[in-house]
Amino acid sequence: MKIVSALFLRAAQKSADYPTGGLKEIAFAGRSNVGKSSMINTLLGRRNLVRTSKTPGHTRKLNFFLVNERLIFVDLPGYGFAAVPMEVRKTWAPMVENYLDRRAELAGAVVIVDARRSAGEADVSLINFLREHSIPVVVTATKVDKLSRSEMAAQQRVIRSAVGSEIPVVVFSSHTGQGKNELWKEIKNLID
């Protein structure tokens, strides 16, 4: 997809603060430090639109980004390890669950896993939650540039086995751009 415009709309914790207008939304979810922000920047052809940090837990609200004035990307807080107080982390689950469960504009979710570690219990739990709520899912394995071709193929099989063969699995590297076109193809499938 050719990106003509991409801009930050707003950060929100409550549904009253979500953007209005009825545009379809794609949620991006994954463990803290899995490369979610870098992936969104790569997809949008921007370096610093989505703020990245070496410290896990940088995203603390739902961050909405308007893409080509016809689609919204939603960057969800990472789960798992995050360098933030426990009371802050406890607010994330209800906030994310409320969004995923009630947002009519949500067309699908991209669940991001680290290709070097496969899909963990938290990832599979999220995927099952999305399935139960009839939200289409694409799994993306990031950081594949750190693996050899044979390691990447083996990890892709492991991930596919963990998440189910009916869910598309795209291998992706923000560093090299590998998988960018394939992931855009899957996102288009979600919004069409």
C-alpha positions as CSV (number, residue, x, y, z in Angstrom):
1,M,0.0,0.0,0.0
2,K,1.3,3.5,-0.8
3,I,1.3,5.6,2.3
4,V,0.3,9.2,1.4
5,S,-0.3,10.4,5.0
6,A,0.1,9.0,8.5
7,L,-0.4,10.9,11.6
8,F,-0.9,10.5,15.3
9,L,-4.6,11.1,16.2
10,R,-4.8,10.6,20.0
11,A,-4.0,8.5,23.0
12,A,-7.0,7.1,24.9
13,Q,-7.8,5.1,28.0
14,K,-11.6,5.3,27.8
15,S,-14.0,4.6,25.0
16,A,-15.3,8.2,25.2
17,D,-11.9,9.3,24.0
18,Y,-11.7,7.0,21.0
19,P,-11.8,8.6,17.5
20,T,-15.2,9.0,15.9
21,G,-15.9,8.8,12.2
22,G,-16.4,5.0,11.6
23,L,-13.1,4.3,9.9
24,K,-11.9,0.7,10.2
25,E,-9.2,-0.1,12.7
26,I,-6.4,-2.6,12.9
27,A,-5.0,-3.3,16.4
28,F,-1.4,-4.2,17.0
29,A,-0.7,-6.2,20.1
30,G,2.3,-8.1,21.5
31,R,4.6,-8.5,24.4
32,S,6.6,-5.6,25.6
33,N,9.9,-5.2,23.6
34,V,8.7,-7.4,20.6
35,G,9.2,-4.6,18.1
36,K,5.6,-3.4,17.8
37,S,6.3,0.3,17.4
38,S,9.2,-0.3,15.0
39,M,6.8,-2.6,12.9
40,I,4.2,0.1,12.7
41,N,6.8,2.7,11.7
42,T,8.1,0.4,9.0
43,L,4.6,-0.3,7.6
44,L,3.9,3.4,7.5
45,G,7.3,4.3,6.0
46,R,8.1,6.6,8.9
47,R,11.0,6.6,11.3
48,N,9.6,8.2,14.4
49,L,5.8,8.4,14.1
50,V,5.3,5.7,16.7
51,R,7.7,6.4,19.5
52,T,10.1,3.5,20.2
53,S,12.0,2.9,23.4
54,K,14.6,0.5,24.7
55,T,12.6,0.3,27.9
56,P,9.7,-2.1,27.7
57,G,6.3,-0.6,28.7
58,H,6.6,2.7,26.8
59,T,3.0,2.5,25.4
60,R,0.6,3.0,28.3
61,K,-2.6,4.0,26.4
62,L,-4.3,3.0,23.2
63,N,-2.5,5.1,20.5
64,F,-4.5,5.8,17.4
65,F,-2.8,6.7,14.1
66,L,-4.7,7.8,11.0
67,V,-3.4,6.2,7.8
68,N,-4.2,7.7,4.4
69,E,-7.3,9.3,6.0
70,R,-9.1,6.0,5.5
71,L,-7.8,3.5,8.1
72,I,-6.7,3.7,11.7
73,F,-3.8,1.7,13.3
74,V,-4.2,1.2,17.1
75,D,-1.0,0.6,19.1
76,L,-2.0,-1.4,22.2
77,P,0.2,-1.5,25.4
78,G,2.6,-4.4,25.5
79,Y,1.9,-7.3,27.8
80,G,4.5,-9.2,29.8
81,F,7.5,-7.6,31.2
82,A,7.3,-3.8,31.4
83,A,9.3,-1.3,33.4
84,V,6.3,0.4,34.9
85,P,4.6,0.2,38.3
86,M,2.3,-2.8,38.9
87,E,-0.7,-0.5,39.5
88,V,-0.2,1.0,36.0
89,R,0.0,-2.5,34.4
90,K,-3.2,-3.6,36.2
91,T,-5.1,-0.9,34.3
92,W,-3.9,-2.1,30.9
93,A,-5.8,-5.4,30.8
94,P,-9.3,-3.9,31.3
95,M,-8.5,-1.0,29.0
96,V,-7.4,-3.4,26.2
97,E,-10.1,-5.9,26.8
98,N,-12.8,-3.2,26.7
99,Y,-11.4,-2.0,23.4
100,L,-11.1,-5.4,21.8
101,D,-14.5,-6.6,23.1
102,R,-16.6,-3.5,22.3
103,R,-15.1,-1.5,19.4
104,A,-17.3,-1.9,16.3
105,E,-14.7,-0.3,14.0
106,L,-12.1,-3.0,14.9
107,A,-11.6,-5.0,11.6
108,G,-8.8,-7.3,13.0
109,A,-5.7,-7.6,15.0
110,V,-2.0,-8.2,14.3
111,V,-0.5,-10.2,17.1
112,I,3.3,-9.8,17.1
113,V,5.7,-12.4,18.5
114,D,9.4,-12.5,18.5
115,A,10.5,-15.1,15.9
116,R,13.4,-16.1,18.2
117,R,11.0,-17.1,21.0
118,S,7.9,-18.3,19.3
119,A,4.3,-17.7,20.6
120,G,4.2,-17.8,24.4
121,E,1.3,-18.5,26.7
122,A,0.2,-14.8,26.8
123,D,0.3,-14.6,23.0
124,V,-1.8,-17.8,22.6
125,S,-4.2,-16.5,25.3
126,L,-4.7,-13.3,23.4
127,I,-5.3,-15.1,20.1
128,N,-7.9,-17.3,21.8
129,F,-9.6,-14.2,23.3
130,L,-9.7,-12.7,19.8
131,R,-11.1,-16.0,18.3
132,E,-13.8,-16.1,21.0
133,H,-14.8,-12.6,20.0
134,S,-14.8,-13.3,16.3
135,I,-11.9,-10.8,15.6
136,P,-9.8,-11.9,12.7
137,V,-6.1,-12.3,13.5
138,V,-2.8,-12.2,11.7
139,V,0.3,-13.3,13.6
140,T,3.6,-11.6,12.7
141,A,7.0,-13.0,13.7
142,T,9.4,-10.1,14.1
143,K,13.2,-9.8,14.2
144,V,13.7,-12.5,11.6
145,D,16.8,-10.7,10.4
146,K,18.5,-12.2,13.5
147,L,17.8,-15.8,12.3
148,S,19.3,-17.9,9.5
149,R,17.0,-19.0,6.7
150,S,16.7,-22.5,8.2
151,E,16.1,-21.2,11.7
152,M,13.4,-18.9,10.4
153,A,11.6,-21.7,8.6
154,A,11.8,-23.9,11.7
155,Q,10.4,-21.1,13.9
156,Q,7.7,-20.3,11.5
157,R,6.5,-23.9,11.7
158,V,6.7,-23.8,15.6
159,I,4.6,-20.6,15.6
160,R,2.1,-21.9,13.2
161,S,1.7,-25.0,15.3
162,A,1.2,-22.9,18.5
163,V,-1.4,-20.5,17.0
164,G,-3.3,-22.8,14.6
165,S,-2.9,-23.4,10.9
166,E,-5.9,-21.2,10.0
167,I,-4.2,-18.1,11.2
168,P,-1.8,-16.4,8.7
169,V,1.8,-16.1,10.0
170,V,4.0,-13.4,8.4
171,V,7.7,-13.2,9.0
172,F,8.8,-9.6,9.4
173,S,11.9,-7.5,9.9
174,S,11.8,-3.8,10.7
175,H,15.5,-3.7,10.0
176,T,15.4,-5.1,6.4
177,G,11.7,-4.5,5.5
178,Q,11.2,-8.3,4.9
179,G,7.5,-9.2,5.1
180,K,6.3,-5.6,4.8
181,N,4.3,-6.3,1.6
182,E,3.0,-9.6,2.9
183,L,1.7,-8.0,6.0
184,W,0.1,-5.2,4.1
185,K,-1.7,-7.8,2.0
186,E,-3.0,-9.5,5.2
187,I,-4.1,-6.1,6.6
188,K,-6.0,-5.4,3.3
189,N,-7.7,-8.8,3.7
190,L,-8.8,-7.7,7.2
191,I,-10.3,-4.4,6.1
192,D,-12.0,-5.6,2.9
